[in-house]
Amino acid sequence: MANFINFFSVFDFMSNVYLDYYDSRHKPTSKHLVCEFKIKPAKGVSLKEAACAVAAESSVGTWTKVTTATKHTWSIRARVFKLSKGKAFVSYPEILFEKGNMPQILSSIAGNIFGMKAVESLRLEDVIFTKGIVKSFKGPRFGLHGVRKKLKVKDRPLLGTIVKPKIGLGPKQHSEVAYEAWYGGCDLVKDDENLSSQRFNPFKERIVRTLEKQDLAEEETGERKAYMPNITAEVDEMLDRLDFVREHGGKYVMVDVLTAGFSAVQTVRENSKGLIIHAHRAMHAAVTRNKAHGVSMLVLAKVFRLIGVDQLHTGTIVGKMEGGKKEVQEINRALKAKMHGLKPVFPVASGGLSPVHVPSLIKYLGKDVIIQMGGGIHGHPDGTVAGAMAARQAIEAVMNGVSLKEYAEDNIELRHALIKWG
């Protein structure tokens, strides 16, 4: 009880300092970065006090007045300019941030504030970046339209798969599974997030073998195909792997963007030189899933668009991963919205999908989406080739305005998929 009383007597003192960060008359300009926070204040703390503590600690303030503060530091403070239904809107002068430095930006608006005793929970819901900050990043090299151009697929969702089992196959087996998927109709084949260069499947041998199968599939089908190898590792190793893929004629690299880190992904983008970057969001739910605390996937999507990925996993709505319709659609819109000249990112739907889900996916997400099926292709009762054919047939059916049931009458692969998963 003594500690409890002591904390709030201290916070009462602190809040007098923090409350100067509230300014309802402030109007953010194009030179202000704006954050939307969802806040549940600690017991005994008002929303206004908690929001002002967030604004102070994420900009120029601290828990007490300091003699080292100047007129200039006070003039560039963040300001809480709106409070509404548990949300606080905070405006940050652009000068607070080092352009082109995402770690510094996030250390400010998504840093120590999450550990403050003044908040019981805190979630960064959205960020509006200034033009100056956006322009300091390169953004996607190819983006949605560049990927379509590279693969020569104009008007339908791209179809991808993940080699399954996700880990445990050797390079030869891995390449054969990839070939069967391409031959059956997949445009893209990728490594899973936890396959890198284990002893049973060393990176370089896997790349050589799988790219050879990619070329064979292109020759036999007359379609463009692409392999997305996972290069995630220590940064220098990632760059070596990136160069190895390029030297052997690859079109893509894949990075686990959260576990690799923001700076590492930016370094890969700087050195990508003609390679498309597929971004897997492994570990995102550790910071995004709790709707009361952490950072939203919407914010992360905007961040990775600035950094420069070309494709990003965003959710499926109907698959095995969490993420509701409203949330996933909002993320996908943000990836494709106009953003001071940045190219749009290609959204990826992946996780627990089969041909049965295709009508709903296209209904909810449109045609500008990459549909990835792992088990939904390799789990087909007639094997991987038939699984890929069934998935492609499902896309063809929807694009032609035909029900899956009707299309399956003349396509046995789709019919067998519907029997298993329908």
Secondary structure, DSSP 8 states (H G I E B T S, - for coil): -HHHHHHHHHHHHHHHHHGGGB-TT----TTEEEEEEEEEE-TT--HHHHHHHHHHHTTT--SS--TT--HHHHHT--EEEEEETTEEEEEEEGGGS-TT-HHHHHHHHTTGGGG-TTEEEEEEEEEE--HHHHHTS---SSHHHHHHHHHT--SS-EEEEE-SSSS---HHHHHHHHHHHHHHT-SEEE--TT-SS-TTS-HHHHHHHHHHHHHHHHHHHSS--EEE-B--SSHHHHHHHHHHHHHTT--EEEEEHHHH-HHHHHHHHHT-TT-EEEEE-TTTHHHHS-TTSEE-HHHHHHHHHHHT-SEEE---SSSSS---HHHHHHHHHHHHS--TT----EEEEESS--GGGHHHHHHHH-SSSEEEESHHHHTSTT-HHHHHHHHHHHHHHHHTT--HHHHHTT-HHHHHHHHHH-
